[in-house]
């Protein structure tokens, strides 16, 4: 059992604020077990490492912003949009004029997006007053994966959905994997359901690994397949975080591909696989570099504390070698840190943030990746960024509580879920960090 992961997420759940009070998801605040209070380092609690081969180190989480009233309207919209089957639908690419969530077929990718937003807001499949909403969604996705063929990258025969056409044909597999990784710690009270969820998650992860291309991407079809590759990268990271068996080599190959999206020296973003939209490629690159960027900065802090480096030592390859990293790893982490710095500066560029020119589901998903990246890497810019998002999303929200896109992915269900995930990124751990204290320790 991934004990630390479970404790960390329950600690996050204990801070859900307004949504907890209104929906009865959490009765009291538990002690925060995520981060030691007497050090700037992240928590060094260990977890079951039999499959991952690595200890879990949690990145520090900022104090979460309260769930605002406009966000509650979005959550309520998702409740009303759920099908009797337990699923949610994003609609067909061929009929984007249909916006009624009950007039479209339920699809796995959208079904993963919707309850993932609710879980992050504090709703639990076995504990909340509205637990049936998340529980039914969980069972729907597990059944879809169980019914899928073992071979091949897909988990559904359903085709032509908005997420598939715009992001890529394997997006259902990556999103189902992400949701199952997120919900797994909250299934402890139902051993049979937990076992099914683990098997379904492992099946998705195997499909993801087998469908990875030699360059580390999953750029198979779709209008902006770079976003599908980004979602696959996150699926592997979350599977690793959940304590499942994930190939380290394939995960690193995926991160390496994401790093090719951003030129740290020039600030230029490669968008060939992202429909020519810099925001999509840049967000994926920033998210893919977040883990290494965090570790680079922490390693320099450790080295300063140990007297290996002077105070104010910059993050660069030479100093990371002194901190204890081998040459290749030091270069990788220095590159990731520089990429994160340049992409963070780009968040002041409204032209970059405009994406395709107006908001579609792709923009919301990109904002979600940026938000998670900034939570992983920390820093003062998070408050500015999340404040900007709260202002924007409140302003553009529809009267029924939903959000919708104005190009490409227009689905109000997908867009509403993605918007809520953007706004609640500070309530979840997003990636496993390596035990830098052990890696960079002096070897006697």
N, C-alpha and C positions, 0 to 999 in steps of 0.2 A: 504493500500500500504506500502511496506517495504521501507520507504523513506531513511533511513540511508544506507541500503544495496545498493540502487540505486546510491546515492551520492558517496559512497565509491568506487564502481566499476567504475563509470565515472571518478573518480579521478585517478584510476589505468589506465584507458584508455588514460588519458591525457599524460601519460609518455611513450607511446609506441615507441617513437624515430623513427628509420629508417623505420620500417614497415609502420608507419603512413604517413611519407613523401612520400613513394613510392606508397601506396595504397589509400591515401586520406581518411583514416578512422577517423582521428582526426585533426581538423584544428588549435587548439591552446592549450597550456597548461593551465589547469584550476587550481585554488588554491587547494592545497592539504588539503582535509578535513578529512583525515584518522587519523592523530595524532596531538595532541596539541604540539606546538613547545616549550612551556615553562616548560615542565615536561617530565620525563622519563616514565610516565604512558601512557597507551594507551588511545585513545579517548573515552570519556564517553558519547558520543551522544546516544540518545535513539531512538528506532524504535517502530513500532507497535507491542505491546506485547500481543495482544488479544488472539493469538493462542499459542504462545510459552510460555507465562508466564514468560519471562525473558527479561531483557534489553540487547541490543547488544553492546558489547565492542569489538572493532576491535584490533586484534593484529597488532603491528607495522610492516610495510613493509620496507625492505631495499631498497636503491636506486636501481632501476632495471638496469640490464646490457642492453646495446643496442642490438637490433636485428641484429645479424651479417649476413654477406652476405651468409654464408653457411646455416644459418637458413632460410633465404628467399628462398633458393633453395628448402628446405624441404616444405615450405608453398606452393610454386608453384607446387610441386609434388602433394600435396593433392588437389589442384584446378583441375589439369589435371586428377586425379584419380576418381573424382566424377562421378557417373552415371547420366544419364538423369533424372532418377526418383528423384534425390536429395540425394540418399543414397550412402554409400561406402561399399565395401565388403572386409572381411578379408580372405575369401577363406575357402574351405572345409578341414577338417582334413584328409580326405581320398585322397586328391589330392593337397598336399602341393607343388608339383612341379610347379603348376600353379601360377605364380607371376604377371601376367598381371592383374591389378586391374579391368579391364573391362571384363575379362573373368570369373569372379566369381559373385555370387549372392550378392546383397546388404544385409547386416544384421544389426540389431539395435545396437549391441554393438560397432561395428566398425564405424557405422554412428555417434554414440555419441562421440567416441574418436576424430574423424577427425575435426568436427566443433568446439569441445571444445578447441582444440589446436589453431584454428584460432581465436576464440573469445578472448582467453587469449593473443594472439599476437596483439589484437587491432581491429579485424574485427567485425563489427556489422551487425545484420540482417536487419536493417532498415535505416542505416546511411552511409555505406561505398560505395565507387565506385564499389567494388566487393560484395556488400551486397547480391546479388542473391545467391552466393555460400552458405553462412551461412543460409540465409532465406529458401532456398530449403531443406537444411538438417534439419532445424527446422520443417518445415511442414511435411517432410517425417517421422520423429520420432513421431510427434504428431499423425499423421494418423495411424501409427503402433499401438500406445497405444490405440487409440480410437477404433480400430478394435479388440483389444484383449478382450478375455472373462474377465468378472469381477472377476470370481473365479480363484484360482490357482496362482502360483508365476510367471508364464511366460507371456511374452507379444508377443511372436511369435511362430508359429508352425515350423519355420525353425529349422532344427537340424543338428548336426555334424559339426558346424562351428569351426574354430580353437579356438576362445575365449571360446566357450562352453565346448569343450572337455578338454581343458587345465586348465581353471579357474573354470568352473562349469556351469551347465545348466541354472542358473538364472542370469548369468552375463549381459544379455541384459537388464533386468529390472533395475539392479543397475546402469549401465552406462547411460541408457536413463534418469533415475532420476537425475544423476549428471549433465548431460548436460542441462536438462530443468531448474534445479536450477540455473545454471550459466547464462543461456541466458535470463531468465525471466525479470531481470531488464532492459533489452534493447528492450523490446516489448511494452513499454508504448505508443508509437505512433500508435499502432494498437490494439485497445481495444478488438476486436473480437478474434484476434490471441492470445493475452495475456490470455484471458479467457479460450481458448482451451488449452493453455500451462499449465495453473494452474490446470485445471481439469485432464490433462494427468499426471502431476507431482503428484497430490494427489492420483491418481489411482496407480501409481508405488509405492509410499510410503506405501500405504495400503498393497500391495502385499508383499513388503519387510518385513513389520512388522508381517504379518500373517505367513510368511515362516521361521521366526527366530526359531532356535532350543532352547531347554531349557538351554543349556550351553552358550547361547548368540551368537553362531556362525551360519553360513549358509553353513556348510560343507556337502553339498549335491552333491556327485559325482564330476567328474573332476579330473584331474591329480594332481593339487595343489589347492584344494578347500579353503585352508586358504587364498589365494589371493581373491577368491570370497567373503569370509567373510570380508576381509579388504575393498573391494570395496563397500560392503553393508554398512559397518560402515561409510564410507565417504558419501555415498548417504544419510544416515540419518542426518549426520552432516550438509551437504549442504542444505538439505530440511529444517532443522531448521534455518539455516542461511538465507534462502530465505523467512522466515516468514510463512512457511506452518505448518500444525498441525503434530507434531512428538511426539510420546510417549517418555517422558523423561526416564521412567523406562526401556524401551527397548533399548534406546540409551545408557544408562549407563550400561546395561547388555552387550551390544556389546563391549563397551570400556573395561569393566572388562575382557571379554574373550580375547581381544587383549593383555591385560596386562599379561595374563598367558603365552604368547609366550616368555617372557624375564625374566630371573632370575637376578635381579639387583645385588645380592651378588656375584654370580659366573661369570656372563657375558654369561652364557650358553643360547642358544636359542632353544626353542621347535619347531621342524619342522615336527612333525608327520602328520599334515594336509597340509604340504607344500612340498610334494614329497621328504622329507628328505633334503631339501635345506635350510640352515640356513638363507641365505639372504632374502628369501621370508617371513619366519616367523618373522625375526628380523625387516624387514621394516614395516610389518603390526603392530608389537608391538610398534615400535617407533612412527608410525603415530597415533595409537590409544591412546598413552600416551601423545601426544604433547600438547593438551589443558590443561590437569591437570598439566603438567610440567611447562608450561608458567605461569599458575595461582599460582603455588607454589612459583616460584621465585618472581613474582610481589607482592605476599602477604608478603613475607619477607621484600621486599623493602618498602612497605607501613608501616609495623610495625617498621622498623628502623626510617622512617620519623616521625612517631608518638611517638617515644621514648619508644616504648614497648620492643625493642630489641637493643642491642649495634651494632655499625657499624661492618661489616664483619661477622655478625651472619650467620651461615650456614643454608642451607635448610634441615630441618629434621622434624620429626613428632612433637617433643616437641616444637620447635620454631613455627611451624604452628598452634599449639594449642594456644600459646601465641598471635599469630597474629589474632586469632579470630575464627578459624575453630573448629567445633566439632571433637571429637576424631576419629570417623570413617572416616570423610572426610579428616582430617589431615593425617591419615595413608595412605589413597588412593593417595593423592597428593604427599606425600613424596616418595611413591613407584614409582609413575610415573616420578617424577623428577630424581630419582636414575636410573631408567631404561633409560631415555633419555640420561643421562650422560654416561652410559656404552655403549649404542648403538652409541653415537657420537664418542666415542673413537675407536669403531670397524671400523669406516670409514677409518682408517689408515691401516687396515688389508686387503691387496690385496687378500689373500686367501678367506676371507669372501665375499669381493665384487665380486669375480669371479663367485659366484652363482653355477650354474650347471656345470661350467667349461668353458663355452663360452656364448656369449650373445644370448639370445632369447628374445621374447617379455616379458616373465616373469621377466627377469632382468631389462628391460627398465621400466616396471611398478613398480618394487621394487625401482628403482632409483627415479622414480616420487614421490612415497610416502615418501622416505627419504628427497627429496628436499622440499616437502610441510611441512614436520615435522620441518625441520630446519628453514624455513621461519616463522612458527608459534612460535617456541621457541626462535628464535633470537640467537645472539651470534656471535663471531668472526669466528667460524668454517664455517659459511655459505660461506664466500668469498673463502675459500680454496676449499670447496666442489664444488661449482658451477664452479670455475675455472677448476677443474679437469674434470668435466663433459663436459665443452665446448671444452677442448683439446681432450678428448676421442671421442666425437661425431663428431667433425670436421675430425678427423683422419679416422674414420671408415665409413664415409658417402659414399654412392654409387654415381657414376657419374651423375645419373639422379636426384639427390637431395634426394633420399629416404634412409631409413635405413631398414635393414631386420634382422631377427633372424637366428641363425645357429642351433637352436634346437627348438622343440615344437612349439611355436607361431613364425612362420617364416614370416608371412604376412608383406609385406613392408608398407601397409597402417597403420596397427595397430602399427608397430614399429616406423614409422615416426611420427605418432601423439603422441605416448608416449615419444619419444625423445624430441619433441618440448615442451611437457608439463613439462618435466624435466628441460629444459633450461629456461622456463618462469615462474617458480613457484614464483618468486619474484614480479609478476605483479598481484597477486590476493589474496583476503582474503579467508581463507580456513575453518574457524571454528568460531562459536559464543563463545565468552568468557563471563563468568558471571561478574556481577558488584561487583568486589572485594571490592571496596571502601565502598559499602553498607554492604556487608557480614561481613567484618572485622571491621566495625566501632564500637567504644565503645558504648555499650548499657546503657543508663542512666536509 
